[in-house]
Amino acid sequence: MAPDQDHGPTRYPVTPDGRYFVVRGRLWRCTNPALDPAARVALTRELMSARRAKGATLRRADAAAIESARARIDAAKRGLGERGPVWWMDGAPDYNRHMARGTPYAAWFAALSAP
């Protein structure tokens, strides 16, 4: 998601470069801010639909449907730029799913909780 967007019921901190938001100390890649707004909405709706489908299929223990829902989730997240190739072009590495304290964002993250 773009740095100025809300990430759920509470606002999660977003790295200064807008590439990641942080949940419980872990970096998660933001949605590509260059996405067309209509495409972003459509992909987000597909992602939510696929997540609901996955939940329903898990309750039914339907292995084929679970894999189908997982593939839909992955495709939507790749379309949003949250997985797959990075959306920035400066050659910086991807720290998706890394703990912030072990990345170049460590000092920034530590300063968030500093008095």
FENQUIRA-V695544 format. One record per helix or strand of 3 or more residues. SS is the DSSP state (hx for helix, st for strand). FROM is the first residue (numbers start at 0). LEN is the number of residues. Records with the same first field share a line. If there is no record, write none. Layout:
SS->FROM-LEN, FROM-LEN
This chain:
st->19-4, 25-4
hx->36-24, 62-18, 99-3, 105-7
